[in-house]
């Protein structure tokens, strides 16, 4: 078990990953504690950073963002300043779901949701290649999402 967590804490984390909308009384029943104890423990998990937040998972296809695209980015320089400039610009992109600094052939991998290929083409030509320090991008259109945002195994 991770440091600072007991079996009840792990049960709370698992339950909230499965259903973030669960009410405290139902959560308490599920993890076999009183509602007051469950609330205190859940609050502690938030306070200590084990839980960062709770949010709804929106169906991308229902809101016009049914196409998932992964983009590998190579910067022209590998300096702290070029990384900082790129990351600051990436943080300002509303269509960007994830941005990861990686080791290997790319500097960053981006996860982006768009409506279709034409939408991505616009984003690529107007935004992605204009990001600070971008020398090259390689695009991967996801054909099937086998596992997406799976809960952590605890």
C-alpha positions as CSV (number, residue, x, y, z in Angstrom):
1,X,0.0,0.0,0.0
2,X,1.3,3.5,-0.7
3,X,2.7,5.4,2.2
4,X,0.2,7.2,4.3
5,X,-2.8,5.1,3.1
6,X,-4.6,2.2,4.8
7,X,-7.1,-0.2,3.3
8,X,-10.0,2.1,3.9
9,X,-8.3,5.0,2.2
10,X,-7.5,2.7,-0.8
11,X,-11.2,1.7,-0.9
12,X,-12.2,5.3,-0.9
13,X,-9.8,6.1,-3.8
14,X,-11.0,3.1,-5.8
15,X,-14.7,4.0,-5.3
16,X,-14.2,7.7,-6.2
17,X,-12.3,6.7,-9.4
18,X,-15.2,4.4,-10.4
19,X,-17.9,7.0,-9.6
20,X,-16.9,10.5,-8.6
21,X,-20.6,11.4,-8.1
22,X,-21.1,9.0,-5.3
23,X,-22.5,10.7,-2.2
24,X,-20.7,10.5,1.1
25,X,-23.4,8.3,2.8
26,X,-23.2,5.8,-0.1
27,X,-19.4,6.0,-0.1
28,X,-19.3,5.3,3.6
29,X,-21.6,2.3,3.2
30,X,-19.4,1.0,0.3
31,X,-16.2,1.3,2.3
32,X,-17.8,0.2,5.6
33,X,-17.3,3.3,7.7
34,X,-19.6,5.9,9.3
35,X,-20.4,8.9,7.1
36,X,-18.5,11.2,9.5
37,X,-15.4,9.1,9.3
38,X,-15.7,8.7,5.5
39,X,-16.0,12.5,5.1
40,X,-13.0,13.1,7.3
41,X,-10.9,10.6,5.4
42,X,-12.0,11.9,2.0
43,X,-11.2,15.4,3.0
44,X,-7.7,14.3,4.3
45,X,-7.1,12.5,0.9
46,X,-7.8,15.9,-0.8
47,X,-5.8,17.9,1.7
48,X,-2.8,15.6,1.4
49,X,-2.9,15.6,-2.4
50,X,-4.0,12.0,-3.0
51,X,-7.1,13.3,-4.6
52,X,-6.7,16.3,-7.0
53,X,-10.3,16.8,-7.9
54,X,-13.5,15.2,-9.1
55,X,-14.9,15.9,-12.5
56,X,-17.4,14.6,-15.1
57,X,-16.2,12.7,-18.1
58,X,-17.8,14.3,-21.1
59,X,-18.5,12.1,-24.2
60,X,-16.3,13.8,-26.8
61,X,-18.4,12.7,-29.8
62,X,-21.5,14.3,-28.2
63,X,-19.8,17.7,-28.1
64,X,-18.2,17.7,-31.5
65,X,-14.8,16.4,-30.5
66,X,-15.0,12.8,-31.7
67,X,-11.5,12.6,-33.3
68,X,-8.5,11.9,-31.0
69,X,-5.1,12.9,-32.3
70,X,-1.7,12.3,-30.7
71,X,1.1,14.6,-31.9
72,X,4.8,14.1,-31.3
73,X,6.7,17.3,-31.1
74,X,10.5,17.9,-31.7
75,X,11.9,21.3,-30.6
76,X,14.7,23.0,-32.3
77,X,16.7,23.3,-29.1
78,X,16.8,21.3,-25.8
79,X,17.2,24.1,-23.3
80,X,15.3,24.9,-20.2
81,X,14.2,28.2,-21.9
82,X,12.9,26.5,-25.0
83,X,11.0,23.9,-22.8
84,X,9.5,26.7,-20.7
85,X,8.4,28.7,-23.7
86,X,6.8,25.7,-25.3
87,X,5.0,24.6,-22.1
88,X,3.7,28.1,-21.5
89,X,2.2,28.2,-25.0
90,X,0.8,24.7,-24.7
91,X,-1.0,25.6,-21.4
92,X,-2.8,28.3,-23.4
93,X,-4.3,25.8,-25.9
94,X,-7.9,25.0,-25.1
95,X,-8.0,21.9,-27.3
96,X,-5.0,20.3,-25.7
97,X,-6.0,17.5,-23.3
98,X,-2.5,16.3,-22.3
99,X,1.1,17.5,-22.8
100,X,3.9,15.2,-21.7
101,X,7.7,15.9,-21.8
102,X,9.1,12.5,-23.0
103,X,12.5,10.9,-23.6
104,X,13.2,9.4,-27.0
105,X,12.7,10.6,-30.5
106,X,10.3,13.4,-29.5
107,X,10.4,16.1,-26.9
108,X,6.7,16.2,-26.2
109,X,3.6,14.1,-26.9
110,X,0.3,16.0,-27.1
111,X,-3.2,14.6,-26.9
112,X,-5.7,16.6,-28.7
113,X,-9.5,16.3,-29.4
114,X,-10.9,17.8,-32.6
115,X,-14.1,17.4,-34.6
116,X,-12.5,15.9,-37.7
117,X,-9.4,15.9,-39.9
118,X,-10.2,19.4,-41.4
119,X,-10.4,20.8,-37.8
120,X,-7.0,19.3,-37.0
121,X,-5.6,20.6,-40.2
122,X,-6.6,24.2,-39.2
123,X,-5.2,23.7,-35.7
124,X,-2.0,22.3,-37.0
125,X,-1.4,25.1,-39.6
126,X,-2.6,28.0,-37.3
127,X,-1.4,26.9,-33.9
128,X,0.8,23.8,-33.6
129,X,3.6,24.7,-36.0
130,X,3.6,28.2,-34.6
131,X,4.3,27.1,-31.0
132,X,7.7,28.4,-29.7
133,X,10.6,26.3,-30.8
134,X,8.8,23.7,-32.8
135,X,11.0,22.2,-35.4
136,X,8.9,19.1,-36.4
137,X,5.6,17.4,-35.6
138,X,4.5,13.9,-36.3
139,X,0.7,13.2,-36.1
140,X,-1.1,10.0,-35.2
141,X,-4.8,9.8,-35.8
142,X,-6.4,7.4,-33.3
143,X,-8.5,4.8,-35.1
144,X,-9.8,3.1,-32.0
145,X,-9.6,4.0,-28.3
146,X,-9.0,0.7,-26.6
147,X,-8.3,2.1,-23.2
148,X,-8.7,5.8,-22.4
149,X,-8.1,7.4,-19.0
150,X,-8.3,4.2,-17.1
151,X,-8.4,4.4,-13.3
152,X,-5.2,3.8,-11.5
153,X,-4.7,0.3,-10.2
154,X,-4.6,0.6,-6.4
